[in-house]
Amino acid sequence: MATTSRGGAGGSRRHRPSMPIASRETVTRIPITGRSSRAPGLLVRLSEALRATLAALPDRWRQVVILRDVDGRPAAEVAAATGLTAEQQRDVLNRSRELLREELHRGRERSRGGS
């Protein structure tokens, strides 16, 4: 199914492929694999923190992160699919990644016994 959106100054319509919005439930199905010989539960805690933080993101932010970082879609495709400009898509992705980094850092500090 194709969706339409208003185009540039002339108001022309362009078609873009519809992509499913990455729901909070979708986040639980993202495979996070690997091994940690240093701390057996580390990967489990990390994946739980990452999933919880992804689920807490606003819908559009989560969609951009999943399409770009999980699915590996190109920026132009994600921008077109979400109706964002390339600059907006980049801003959303950078803000989302920063929130993910901050939350993972807080989790690391908590696990070390810090505040």
N, C-alpha and C positions, 0 to 999 in steps of 0.2 A: 504494500500500500504506500502511495507517495503522499507527502504533505506539501503544502505550498506556503510560501512566505513572501512578504513584500520585498521587492528588490530595491535597487538604488533610487536615484532622483526621479526617474521616470515612473516609478511605482509598478514596474513590470513584475510579473510573478515568475518565480523560478521553482522548479521541483527539486526536492531533495529526498533522498531515501529516508524512510522513517526507521529509527533505531529504538529499541526498547529502552525506557528509562531504567537506570540501575537503581532498583528499589533497595530498601534496607534489607529485605529478605535475600536479595541477590548477593549481598555481601557475604552472607554465611556460606555461600557455595563457591567462593573464590578459593582455589586450592593454594595453600601455602605449604611448600614442602622443603625438606632439607634436614640436615642433621647437625646437632650441636653436641660435640663430645665434651665440651667444657662444662656445660650445665644442662643436664637432661631435660629439665622443664623449661629452659629458656625459650626454645622455639614455640612451645605451646603458649607461654605467657605473651610472647611477642605477637604471635598470630591473633590471639584473643584481643590484645590491645589495639592492634591494627584494624581488625574487623569492627570493634566497637567504635573506634574513631571514624572510620569510613561510614558506618551506619549513622553517626551523629551529624555528618556533613549535610548541608542543604542539598536537596535533590539534584539540582543542576550541577553543583560542585562535584558531587559523588559521581554523576554520570560522566563528567569530563575526566576525572581521575581514572575511573574504570576503563573508559574507552581508550585513553592515552597510555596509561601505565600498566594496566592489566591485559587489555586486548591488543595493545601495540598499534592502534590506529594512527594514521598520520594526522597532523594538526589541522590541515585543510579539511579533511573529511569530518573530523570531530566538530570543527567550527560550523560546517555546513549542516551537519546532523542536529546540532543543538540550537541553531539559529543565532549563534554568537558570531561576532566579527573575530578575525584572527587575533587581534589584540585583546579582546575580552576573554577569549578562550585561554590565551597565555596567562592573563592576570588571574583568572579563576584557578588554573592549574597551579600557578606559583603559590597562591594563597592556601590552596588545599594542601599542597605538599608541606608548606610551612606549619600548618596546623597539625599534620601528621607527625612531623619531626618533633614539634613541641610536646605533643602527647606522649610519644615514645620516649623522649628525654625525661619527662616527668615520671613515667613508669619505671625507667631505669633508676632514677633517684630514689623512688619509693622502695624498689627492691634492694637497694644498697642501705636502706635505713635512713636516708636523708629526708628532708622536708619537701 
